[in-house]
Amino acid sequence: MASPKLTTSQIENQISDLSGWTVQDEKLHKQYQFNSFVEAFGFMSSVALVAESMNHHPDWSNVYNRVTIDLNTHDSGGISSLDFEFAKRADEIAG
């Protein structure tokens, strides 16, 4: 069963606990910047393992030392608590 879609007020309350995350196009959005392509790719590799363990996969892209992540729960039709859990874990990996 999918994690339920959060209301706008629930999203606003939870996003205040995250650093650098915004809502864009009904998705949690953040761009990370690293010192090099290798660091950015290493981050993506680590986050990929988290994504697989959660069975929750981001929309993301990498350009040189930048990684952009967009999160929503497709099965819920919007942002869910699963997206916030993923965002926190990504932030922990990024340090």
C-alpha positions, 0 to 999 in steps of 0.5 A: 500500500502506498504512503498517503499523499500529504496535505499542503500544511503537512508538507510545510510543517515537515519541510521546515525540518529539512535544509535546502529542500523546496517544493517545485512542480509538486515534488520535493526538490534539492540540488547538491553541489560537491567538489568534483564529479567523482564526489557527486557520483559517489553520493549518487551511488550511495543514495541508489543503495538507499533508494533500492532498500526503500523501494523508492526511487528519485527523479534525479540528474547529475551535471559534473559536480551537481546532483539534483533530486526531485521526490514524489510518491507516484502511487500516492499522486504527490508528496508523502512521508516516504519522500521526507524519509528519503530526503533526510537519508540523502542529506545524511549521506551528503554530510 
